[in-house]
Amino acid sequence: MNIQEMQSKILKLKKENDICILAHSYQRREIVEIADFTGDSYALAKKAQTVENKTVIMCGVRFMAETVKILSPEKNVILSNSDAGCPMAEQMDVELIEELKASNKEYAVVAYINTTAELKTICDVCVTSSSAVKIVSSMPENNILFIPDINLGTYIKNQLPNKNIKLVHGGCPTHAKITVNEAKKAVKAHPDAELLVHPECLPEVAELADYIGSTSGIMEYAKKSTKKEFIIGTENSIAEHLQYECPDKRFYPMSKDLVCNNMKLTTLADVLLCCQGTGGEEIVMDENMRLKAKRCIDKMIEYGG
C-alpha cells in the first residue's frame, strides 16, 4: 500500500467510524494532509470540544492527548503512538514542584501547557507560548514561579519586568540545543531571509530573530509577510509545511538538528491502525485528577480569553 492508498483508506474509515483526527503542526506532511484540524496543542484541544465525533485521534505526544481528554472527558481520546512523549513535559514531577511550592509559598505556579496532566493538578495557571505574556500580565499575583521551560520563562520575564518571575531549569531539548553559531551560520547563508524563532530557543538565539513567537505565530507571520525568504527557528516540519502552503516563498531550517523525534514516531500506518480500532492507546483519566488538572486551564481561559 502506498501513501496515497493509505490516506484514502484513512479518510474512508474516519467517516465510517465517526473519528476526528487532530495533527500537531510538527507531524509529517502525509499525516497533516488527512487531519481534520492541524495546529498547536491547546488549539487542537479546543477544536476537539467543538466536534460531534465520539472518537478523537491525537497525532502528537502524550500531554496533548491528555489535554484533549481533560477538556472533552466524554470522548474516546486515542494517542496515535503510545511511545510519543515529550521530554520537557516529563522533566518535572509532582514531588519536585510540591517542594518548590513549599519553599516559595508566596509564588503562584504557572505551568507551560507542555506538562503532564498530573503536574497540572498542583499548578495555579496554565499558559501556551502564544498566550503566556498576556496571561502572566493579567494575573493579580506579582510573584510567579514558572515551569518547566526556562527559555520561554526568560522571554516572559524580559517582556514583563514588573513581575517577579522565578524560573526552574528545564525546557525543550530540541529547541535548546541550537547554538548561536548555528543561527548565525543560517543567517549568513541566507542574508535576504528573516529569522523567525520560537521562544523555547536559547535567549541569545532569540535575540538574533526578526520575529519571536509560537509555532502558529511563526506560520501566520510568514504567510502574511511581504518578504520572500525566511529562516525557520522551530521544528523543521514547519519549514516544510510553509513551503507547501507558500510555494512562491522560500523557507530554510535554522538547523538540520531541529527535529522532534517524539513527534516523528507517529506514522501514517499508526493512524490507519487507530482508525481500524487496532492501534494507538486510549487515554484513561481518573475524574478527580481530570478536574484538578482542568482548574489551571480554566484559569488560563479566564486570564487570556
C-alpha positions as CSV (number, residue, x, y, z in Angstrom):
1,M,0.0,0.0,0.0
2,N,1.5,3.4,-1.0
3,I,1.0,6.7,0.8
4,Q,-2.0,7.8,-1.4
5,E,-3.8,4.5,-0.9
6,M,-3.2,4.6,2.8
7,Q,-4.5,8.1,3.0
8,S,-7.6,7.2,1.1
9,K,-8.3,4.3,3.4
10,I,-7.9,6.5,6.5
11,L,-10.3,9.1,5.0
12,K,-12.9,6.4,4.4
13,L,-12.5,4.8,7.8
14,K,-12.7,8.0,9.8
15,K,-16.1,8.8,8.2
16,E,-17.4,5.3,8.8
17,N,-16.2,5.2,12.4
18,D,-17.1,8.7,13.5
19,I,-13.5,9.8,14.1
20,C,-11.9,13.2,14.2
21,I,-8.1,13.3,13.5
22,L,-6.1,16.0,15.2
23,A,-2.5,16.6,14.0
24,H,0.0,18.8,15.7
25,S,1.9,21.1,13.3
26,Y,5.1,19.1,13.9
27,Q,3.7,16.0,12.3
28,R,4.8,14.6,9.0
29,R,3.2,16.1,5.9
30,E,1.3,13.0,4.9
31,I,-0.4,13.0,8.3
32,V,-1.3,16.7,8.2
33,E,-3.0,16.1,4.9
34,I,-5.5,13.6,6.3
35,A,-6.2,15.5,9.6
36,D,-9.4,17.3,10.3
37,F,-7.5,20.0,12.2
38,T,-3.9,21.0,12.5
39,G,-2.3,23.4,14.9
40,D,-0.7,23.7,18.3
41,S,-1.7,21.6,21.3
42,Y,-4.2,23.9,23.0
43,A,-5.9,24.9,19.8
44,L,-6.4,21.3,18.9
45,A,-7.8,20.5,22.3
46,K,-10.3,23.4,21.9
47,K,-11.2,22.1,18.5
48,A,-11.9,18.7,19.9
49,Q,-14.5,20.3,22.2
50,T,-16.5,21.6,19.2
51,V,-16.7,18.4,17.1
52,E,-19.5,15.9,17.4
53,N,-17.3,12.9,16.7
54,K,-17.3,10.3,19.5
55,T,-13.6,9.4,18.9
56,V,-10.6,11.7,18.6
57,I,-7.2,10.6,17.4
58,M,-4.4,12.8,18.6
59,C,-1.3,12.7,16.3
60,G,1.1,14.3,18.6
61,V,2.6,13.5,22.0
62,R,1.1,12.3,25.3
63,F,0.5,15.6,27.1
64,M,-1.5,16.8,24.1
65,A,-3.8,13.8,24.2
66,E,-4.2,14.3,27.9
67,T,-5.2,17.9,27.3
68,V,-7.9,16.8,24.9
69,K,-9.2,14.3,27.5
70,I,-9.2,17.0,30.2
71,L,-11.4,19.3,28.1
72,S,-13.5,16.5,26.5
73,P,-14.0,13.7,29.0
74,E,-17.0,12.3,27.1
75,K,-14.9,11.5,24.1
76,N,-12.7,8.4,23.3
77,V,-9.3,10.0,23.0
78,I,-6.6,7.9,21.3
79,L,-2.9,8.8,21.3
80,S,-1.7,7.5,17.8
81,N,1.6,6.2,19.1
82,S,1.9,5.3,22.8
83,D,5.6,5.9,22.9
84,A,5.3,9.5,21.8
85,G,6.1,11.5,24.9
86,C,7.5,15.0,25.5
87,P,10.9,15.2,27.2
88,M,10.1,18.7,28.5
89,A,6.7,17.5,30.0
90,E,8.5,14.6,31.7
91,Q,11.3,16.6,33.2
92,M,9.5,17.6,36.4
93,D,7.3,15.6,38.7
94,V,4.7,16.4,41.4
95,E,7.2,15.8,44.2
96,L,9.7,18.3,42.9
97,I,7.1,21.1,42.3
98,E,5.5,20.4,45.7
99,E,8.9,21.0,47.3
100,L,9.3,24.2,45.3
101,K,5.8,25.4,46.3
102,A,6.6,24.7,50.0
103,S,9.7,26.9,49.8
104,N,8.0,29.6,47.7
105,K,4.6,29.9,49.3
106,E,4.1,33.5,48.2
107,Y,4.5,32.5,44.5
108,A,1.8,31.4,42.0
109,V,2.9,28.4,39.9
110,V,2.4,29.0,36.2
111,A,2.8,25.9,34.0
112,Y,3.5,25.8,30.3
113,I,0.9,23.6,28.7
114,N,3.7,21.2,27.8
115,T,3.3,19.4,31.2
116,T,1.7,16.2,32.3
117,A,-1.9,16.1,33.5
118,E,-0.6,15.0,36.9
119,L,1.6,18.1,37.2
120,K,-1.2,20.4,36.1
121,T,-3.2,19.3,39.2
122,I,-0.9,21.3,41.5
123,C,-0.3,24.4,39.3
124,D,-2.3,27.6,39.5
125,V,-2.4,28.7,35.9
126,C,-1.6,27.1,32.5
127,V,-0.2,29.0,29.5
128,T,0.7,28.5,25.9
129,S,3.7,30.0,24.1
130,S,1.4,32.4,22.3
131,S,-0.6,33.4,25.4
132,A,2.0,33.3,28.1
133,V,2.9,37.0,28.2
134,K,-0.8,38.1,28.2
135,I,-1.8,35.7,30.9
136,V,1.0,36.3,33.3
137,S,0.5,40.1,32.8
138,S,-3.2,39.6,33.7
139,M,-2.6,37.7,36.8
140,P,-3.1,39.6,40.1
141,E,-0.1,37.8,41.6
142,N,3.3,39.6,41.3
143,N,5.4,36.6,42.3
144,I,5.5,33.9,39.7
145,L,7.2,30.5,39.7
146,F,7.3,29.5,36.0
147,I,7.8,25.8,34.9
148,P,9.2,24.0,33.1
149,D,10.8,25.9,30.1
150,I,13.5,28.3,31.3
151,N,13.9,29.8,27.8
152,L,10.2,30.6,27.4
153,G,10.2,31.8,31.0
154,T,13.2,34.1,30.2
155,Y,11.2,35.5,27.3
156,I,8.2,36.2,29.5
157,K,10.4,37.7,32.2
158,N,12.0,40.1,29.7
159,Q,8.6,41.2,28.4
160,L,7.2,41.7,31.9
161,P,9.9,43.4,34.1
162,N,7.2,44.5,36.6
163,K,6.6,40.8,37.6
164,N,8.9,38.9,39.9
165,I,9.4,35.7,37.9
166,K,11.4,32.8,39.3
167,L,12.5,30.1,36.8
168,V,13.2,26.5,37.2
169,H,15.8,24.9,34.9
170,G,14.1,22.8,32.3
171,G,12.9,23.0,28.7
172,C,12.7,21.6,25.2
173,P,15.9,19.7,24.4
174,T,15.3,20.1,20.7
175,H,15.0,23.9,20.7
176,A,17.5,24.4,23.4
177,K,20.4,22.6,21.7
178,I,20.5,25.0,18.8
179,T,23.5,27.3,19.3
180,V,24.1,31.0,18.5
181,N,26.7,29.9,16.0
182,E,24.2,27.7,14.1
183,A,21.8,30.6,14.0
184,K,24.4,33.0,12.8
185,K,25.5,30.4,10.2
186,A,22.0,30.2,8.8
187,V,21.7,34.0,8.7
188,K,25.0,34.3,6.8
189,A,23.9,31.6,4.4
190,H,20.6,33.4,3.7
191,P,21.2,37.1,4.1
192,D,17.9,38.1,2.5
193,A,15.9,35.9,4.8
194,E,14.1,36.9,8.0
195,L,14.8,34.8,11.1
196,L,11.7,33.6,12.8
197,V,12.3,31.9,16.2
198,H,10.3,30.0,18.9
199,P,10.8,31.3,22.4
200,E,11.8,27.8,23.5
201,C,15.1,28.6,21.8
202,L,18.0,30.0,23.9
203,P,17.6,33.7,24.7
204,E,20.8,34.5,22.8
205,V,19.4,32.8,19.7
206,A,16.1,34.6,20.1
207,E,18.0,37.9,20.3
208,L,19.0,37.5,16.7
209,A,15.4,37.0,15.5
210,D,13.3,39.3,13.4
211,Y,10.2,37.7,15.0
212,I,9.8,35.6,18.1
213,G,6.6,33.6,18.5
214,S,4.7,30.3,18.9
215,T,4.6,27.8,16.1
216,S,1.3,29.2,14.9
217,G,2.6,32.7,15.2
218,I,5.6,31.9,13.1
219,M,3.4,30.3,10.4
220,E,1.0,33.3,10.3
221,Y,3.8,35.8,10.2
222,A,5.5,34.1,7.3
223,K,2.2,33.7,5.4
224,K,1.2,37.3,5.8
225,S,4.7,38.9,5.3
226,T,5.6,40.6,2.0
227,K,9.1,39.1,2.5
228,K,10.0,36.2,0.3
229,E,12.6,34.3,2.3
230,F,12.6,33.0,5.9
231,I,14.8,31.0,8.3
232,I,12.5,28.9,10.5
233,G,13.7,28.6,14.1
234,T,11.4,25.8,15.2
235,E,10.8,22.2,14.3
236,N,11.8,21.6,10.7
237,S,8.5,20.3,9.6
238,I,7.2,23.9,9.9
239,A,9.6,24.9,7.1
240,E,8.2,22.0,5.0
241,H,4.6,22.8,5.6
242,L,5.1,26.5,4.9
243,Q,6.9,25.6,1.6
244,Y,3.7,23.7,0.5
245,E,1.4,26.5,1.6
246,C,3.5,29.3,0.2
247,P,5.2,27.9,-2.9
248,D,6.2,31.5,-4.1
249,K,8.4,31.9,-0.9
250,R,11.5,30.1,0.4
251,F,11.9,28.6,3.8
252,Y,15.1,27.4,5.3
253,P,15.6,25.4,8.6
254,M,17.7,27.2,11.1
255,S,19.4,23.9,11.8
256,K,19.2,20.4,10.4
257,D,19.0,19.2,14.1
258,L,15.7,20.9,14.8
259,V,13.8,17.7,14.7
260,C,11.5,16.3,17.5
261,N,12.0,12.6,17.4
262,N,8.9,12.0,19.6
263,M,6.7,13.8,17.1
264,K,8.2,11.8,14.3
265,L,7.4,8.5,16.0
266,T,3.8,8.7,14.6
267,T,3.5,7.3,11.1
268,L,0.6,7.2,8.6
269,A,0.4,3.4,9.3
270,D,-0.2,4.2,13.0
271,V,-3.1,6.5,12.1
272,L,-4.6,3.7,9.9
273,L,-4.4,1.2,12.7
274,C,-6.1,3.7,15.0
275,C,-8.9,4.2,12.5
276,Q,-9.3,0.4,12.3
277,G,-9.5,0.2,16.1
278,T,-6.4,-1.9,16.4
279,G,-3.7,0.7,17.3
280,G,-2.8,3.6,19.5
281,E,-3.6,4.0,23.2
282,E,-6.8,5.2,24.7
283,I,-6.3,8.0,27.3
284,V,-8.0,7.0,30.5
285,M,-8.0,9.6,33.3
286,D,-9.3,9.5,36.9
287,E,-12.1,12.0,37.1
288,N,-10.7,13.6,40.3
289,M,-7.3,14.2,38.6
290,R,-9.0,15.5,35.5
291,L,-11.0,18.1,37.4
292,K,-7.9,19.2,39.3
293,A,-5.8,19.5,36.1
294,K,-8.6,21.4,34.4
295,R,-8.6,24.2,37.0
296,C,-5.3,25.7,35.8
297,I,-6.6,25.5,32.2
298,D,-9.8,27.3,33.3
299,K,-7.7,30.0,34.8
300,M,-5.8,30.3,31.6
301,I,-9.1,30.9,29.7
302,E,-10.2,33.4,32.4
303,Y,-7.0,35.5,32.1
304,G,-6.3,35.0,28.4
305,G,-9.7,34.7,26.8
